[in-house]
Every structure is written in C-alpha cells, then in structure tokens.
Amino acid sequence: MGTILLIHGPNLNLLGKRDSAHYGTTALADIEKLVSSEAKRLGLDVKTFQSNHEGALIDWLQQESPNASGIIINPGALTHYSYALHDALVDTSLPCVEVHLSDVNAREEWRRVSVTAPACIGLVSGKKEQGYIEALAILKEQPKK
C-alpha cells in the first residue's frame, strides 16, 4: 500500500493525562509507536501529525495526501462540527478510517454525531489504542490503485 497518514485532532496531545475512563492511559507518543510498529509489520509507513487547530490539520492533509495511500484520523471534538475537515478528507480521494478511543455511542448524545465519518470508509470506536490497529487492517484490505 504505501504511506498512511495518522492524524490526531484537538486535545489528543494530552492523552495519558486526560479522563482515563474514556480515553485510557496510553500517551499519544505510545499510540504512534504502536501504530508505526504494526504498520511496518504490514509493509506500510506512517506519517503522524497532531494539532489543536483545524486549519493546521487541513493544511497538513493537503500537503501530505498526494504522497499517501490512506488516512487514519481521530478528529477529536472536530468530529462533531468540522465540515471543513470533512471536505478536506473527501478532497484527498484517499481511503480514510475514523477512530475514537472512547465508545462515542455510550457518551453524551452530541458525541454520537460525526460530520467527518461520511468522508471515511470505516469508523472504529471504543477500542482504545487497539482501534488504530483495526483501522490499519481496514486500510490494508483496500485494493491498490
């Protein structure tokens, strides 16, 4: 397949310090190492990016997507209102999987609606860091272009 873009939205830089009941105790750097290790096993490369700023995420997607073959994204709170991020994902024409550490269906009602998920081929929720490994498997199954 090639290079997978691993993107994390607002507040995910604080993983390991945030509400562990919902987000677990694993730090973002450890999730990135886990994903990179599994990707390598699958013959894939990973480029990671985190920002608390919507525009920075979009800029990075636009810059990096021409040389990528898939996207794993945890948009954080942008999940629920960022049509701009949705459009940027669509514009890449790449297969994308949305991941959430917590089970969004067991949380507040407003967290159950994702405006970014329709731009994706899959959504994994509530599996903590293992959700990212599942997302890699989904992308690996995609036909090569």
Summary of the structure (lengths in Angstrom):
residues: 145
radius of gyration: 13.8
end to end distance: 8.8
largest distance: 40.1
contacts: 467
relative contact order: 0.21
helix: 49%
strand: 18%
